[in-house]
Amino acid sequence: MQLKALFLIFLSGLSAAAVLPEDRADLLYHRYEGGGMTIQGPSVLVRKSVKEKVSVSANYYVDKVSAASIDVLTSASPYEEERKQKSVGVGLLSGKAIYSFGYTASDESDYSARTYSFGASQDFFGDLTTVSFGYAQGDDDVSRSGDPFFSEEAKRRHFRFGLTQVLTKTWLAALSHEAITDEGFLNNPYRSVRYETGTGYSFQAENYPNTRTSEATALRSSHYLPWRAALHAEYRRFEDSWGIESSDWGFRFVQPVGKHWEAELRYREYEQTAADFYSDLFPFQDAQNFLARDKELSTFDSTSLGVALSWEFYRNRSRFLERMAIRVSVDDYRFDYKDFRDIRVTGVPPGAEPLYSFDAQVTQVLLSAWY
């Protein structure tokens, strides 16, 4: 893959510069397996420019979920679910600015979500600086299988700001900030917490606050190395009104091999603190106003290591098709929970069960065609 193409890949990952995306079609197969969960399905994305001023896109995405996770096994029965998501987008190029509009609809048997988004980016100072901002609004409807009388709503607002700077001919840096506000029914209607009893423990339904605000700031950098390689690094910090604080950092190293191949190595570390109202084991029933035992609200850390290999082919062999490429990637994850226990283990006092951990693998196969 040529260095120019490599540069554009990393630039697109940092900021929406004043260049419309290329005309292309993507067919993706994704599979996640770990912790008793299997999530898999296809995704199709088609993007087309009109008179070099307008870019339109459409995406269809499917998740098929087979769930027998620790949460499911300890409070419900294994289940299968399918989520379908459809989205459309429009990008408008005006001088050195790009304006984007999007709509996404996601549906499954007990949850539906509708999201509207708007974004804009503008180049300054000889195209060396790009400023971007965006807003998205989501309206979700929550139901519960087997309960025709259960109906709740959640509203989400997402604000973002970004600044990208070309520092040298081979070095890009970007700073971004996001603020999100959620309001309504924000917990899982099937999930329970456990509390101590005289003979062990019992369960009651979770209860979350009906508001949540969160902010995240990220710093990203891409450096292009003399031997046609690129190194991308990032750091992100997150905190919210529920008391959760998290940070993660990672890097990607991309190395073209010959004219048609590209190899990638990536690594990431993540850690977070627990929500203020989280506990693996509450001392008694209704111990406090808000109760949670979702392991994703607990104290935990994770690491991931991934590799990818891309092959570009069918280049300039047809006037209708510019080139094609296939990319295969595999990521291995490790999750270690610091205050969430595996209650499938019996024969020990409540709260003395071993801490929970699991491994997961994500596989993606992407076929792309430029036209």
N, C-alpha and C positions, 0 to 999 in steps of 0.2 A: 504494500500500500504506500502511495506517495506521501512525502512529508506534508504537503499542502492539505491532503485529506485528513491526515492525523491532526494537524492544527485545527481544522474546522470542527472535528469531533470534540476536541477539548474546549474550544471556544463556545460551542453550542451548549456544552454542559455547564458553563459558567454564566452565560448571559445570553439574552435574546438580542444579538446585534442586529443592525438594520439591514439584514439580508433575509429574504424569505426562505423557509426550508425547501430542500430539494423535492422534486416530484418523485415519490417512491411508494411502494407497497410492501408491507411487512406481514409475514405470517409467523406467529410465535406459538410454541408449545411450552408450557411451564408445568413443573411438578414440585411440590413441597411434600416431604415426608419426614415425620419426626414427632416424638411425644404422643404417639397414638393418633396423629392427624395425617390425613393424606388429602392434599388440595392439588387439583390438576385441571387443565383445560386449555383451549386455544384462544388466541387473540388475533384479530385481523385489523390492520390499520392501512388506510389509503389516503394519500395526500396529493393534491394537484394544484398547480398555480394557474392563474388566469391573467394573461397579459402582463406578467411579471409584477403586478401590483396587488394581487389578491391570492391568498392561499387558503384552500378549503380542505378539511380533513374529516374523516369518519372512522370510528373505532367500534369494534364489537368484541367483547371480552366475556369469557365464561369461566366460572370457578365451580368445580364439582368437589364437594367436601364429604369425606368419610371420617367421622369423628368418633374416636374411642379414647380420648385424652383422659388424663387423670381427673380433670374437672367433671367430665361426663360420667366416668365410671363410678365416681364417689357420690354423685347426686342425681343421676339420670341414666338413661339407656343409650347405647351407641346409636348414631343416626347418620343419615345421608341427606345432603342438601345441595341445591344448585343455585348459584347466583349468576344472573345475566346482567351485563352492563353495556349500555350503548351511549356513545358520545359523539358530538359533532363540534367542529371548531372552524373559525374564520380568522385569518390574519390579514391585515391591511397595511401595506407599505406606503408611507407618505414622507418623501424626503429622507431624512435620517431617523425617522420614527417608525415603529411598528405598533399597531393596535390589534389586540386579539380579543376574541369573544368565544365563549364555550358553553356548552350545555351537556350535562351527564345525567343519565337515568339508570338507576341500579335497582333490581328487584329480586327478591327471594320470597319464600313462602310466608315469612313472618317479619319482613323488614323491606321497606322501600325508601329510596333516597333520590332527591332531585337537587342538582347543584348547578348554579349559574355563575359564570366567572367572567372577569374583564381584566385585561392587563395592557400595559404600555411600556415601551422602552425607547430611549432617545440617546443617540450618539453625540458626544461633544468633543471639542479640542482635537480636531483632526481625526476623529474616530478612535481616539485612544482611550476615551472614557465612555462608559455606557451606564446610564441610570435607568432603573426599571421599578415599576410598582404594579400591584395587582390587588384585586378584591374578589372573593368568592362567597357565595351565600348558599347554604344547604338547608333543605327542609326535609326531615325524615319522619316516617310513620312507622311505629313499632307495634307489633302484635305478638300474640303468644299462641303457639299451636295447641289446639284442643280447648282453647278458651275464647269463645266468640265475643265475650264481653270485655276483653282486655284490649285497650286501644290507647296508645300514648304518642306524643310528638316530641321531637327534638329539633332545635334550630341551631345552626352553626354559621359563624361569620369568620372569615379568614382574610387578614390583611398582610401584605408582604412588601418589602422594599429591598432593592439590590443595587450595589455599586460594583462595577467591574473596571479594572484599570490594566492597560497594557503597560508594563513596567520597562521591558526591554524587547528586543526582537524575539527573544525566546522565553519570556516570562510573563505570565498573566496572573492576576490576583483578583479575588472577588470577596465582598462582604455582603451578607444578606441578613435580614431580620424579619421574623414572622410573629404575628400576634393573632391568637385564635380565641374566640368566645363561644362557648356552648351553653345552651339553655334548654331545659325540659327534662325528659326521661333519659338519663345518661348511663344507666347500668343495664346489665343483662337480665331479662325477666326470668331466666331459668336458674340463675346462680344463687347459691346459698352460702352462709357463713356457719361456722360451728361454735358452740359454747359449751362450757363445762357443766356437767350435772353430777349428782351424787354418785352415779354409777359409771360415769364415763363422759360422753358428750352427745349433744343433739344438734339439730340444724334449724335455722330460720332464714327467711329471705334476706338478701342483701338490700341495703337502702343507701343510695348515694345522694349527695347534694344535687340540687337541680340547676346549679350554675357552675361553670368552670372557665377560668381564663388561663391562658398559657402563652409563653413567649419563648422563642428560640432564635439564637444568633449563630451564624456559621461563617467561618473563614476558610476559603478554598484557594489553592494555588496550583498552577500548572507550569512546569518547566520542561523545555525541549532540549534534549541532550545532543551532543555533537554527532553521535553515531545513529541518528534517525530514530531515537527512542524518546519517550516522554514519561515524566513522573508527575502524578497528580496526587496532592495531599489535601486533607480537610480536617477541621476540628469544629464540633458543634456543641453548644451548651443550651440546655432546656430547663425551664422551671414553670410550675403552675400553682394555682391557688389551692390545690389539694395537698400541697407540701411535697410534691415530687420534684426532685432535682436529678438531672442526668447529664452525662457528657459522653461523647464518643469521638474517636479519631480513627483515621484510616488512610490508606494510600493505595494507588494503582500504578503499576509499571507496565507500559505498553511498548512492545518491541516488534516492528515490522521485520519479516523474514523474507528476503527476496522481493519480488514484485507483487505477489498475490497473497501472501500469508501474513498474519499478525497474531502475536501471542500476548496474553495479558495475565498478570499476577496481581492479586489484591488481598488486602488484610484489613480487618476492622476490629476495634475493641469498644465495648459499651458497658456503662455501669449506671445504676440509678438507686435512689433512696425510695422508701415506701411512702405511700399516701398517709396523711395524718390519721385517717379513720380505718386503716388496714390492720388486721390482726389474723394470724393463723388460728388462734384459739382465744375467744373472748371468755372472760371469767364467769359470765352468767348471761341469761337471755335479756335482750334489750339493754345491753351494758352501756350503750351510748346512742346518741341520736342517729349517727350515720355509721354504717357497718359494711365492711368489704373484706372478701377473702379471695379476690381475683389475683392470681399469681403475677399478672402483669402490673399490678399496683404494689407489689412487694419490693423488697430490696433484692436486687439480683445483678449479675453481670453476664456478659456474653462475649464470645470471640468468634470470628469467622475468617476462613481462608478460602480463596477461590481462584480458579484458573479459567481461562477462556482461549479459544482458538478460532480464528476467522480465516475464511478462504474466499477470495474474490475471483469470479470467473465470468465467462460469457461477455467479455468487454468489447464494445464497439463491433459486434457481429451482426447487429440488426439496427435498422433505422428506427424501429419502434421500441427497442430495448437497449438502454445504454450499457448496463452491466448488472450482474447479480452477485450476491454474497451469501454465505451461510456461516453462522456463528453458533458454537456450542460452548456453554459455560456450566460449571459445577461449583457450588459453594457448600462448604461444610461448616455447620454452626455448633457451638457448645453453649448451653445455658446452665448456669449455676445459681440456685435460689438460696438466699441467706436466712430467710425467715418464713419459708413456705415448706410444710412437711408432707411427706408421702403417707397419707392416712390409709393407703391400701395395706400397709404393714400393720399387722395385728399382734396382740400379745405384749404390748408395751403401754405404759401410762400415756394418757392424752398429753400431747406436747413434747413427748420424748421420741416420736417417730423420726426416722432419718430425713434429713433435708433432701429436697427433690432436685434432680438435675436430669437433663436429657440432651441427646444429640439430634441434629436435623440436617437434611440435605436438600438443596434447591438445585434443580436442573432446568436449563432453558435451551431450546433450540430455535434459532431465529433465521428465517429465510427472507432476504430483502431483494427487491428489484427496483432499479432506477430506470425511469423512462422519460 
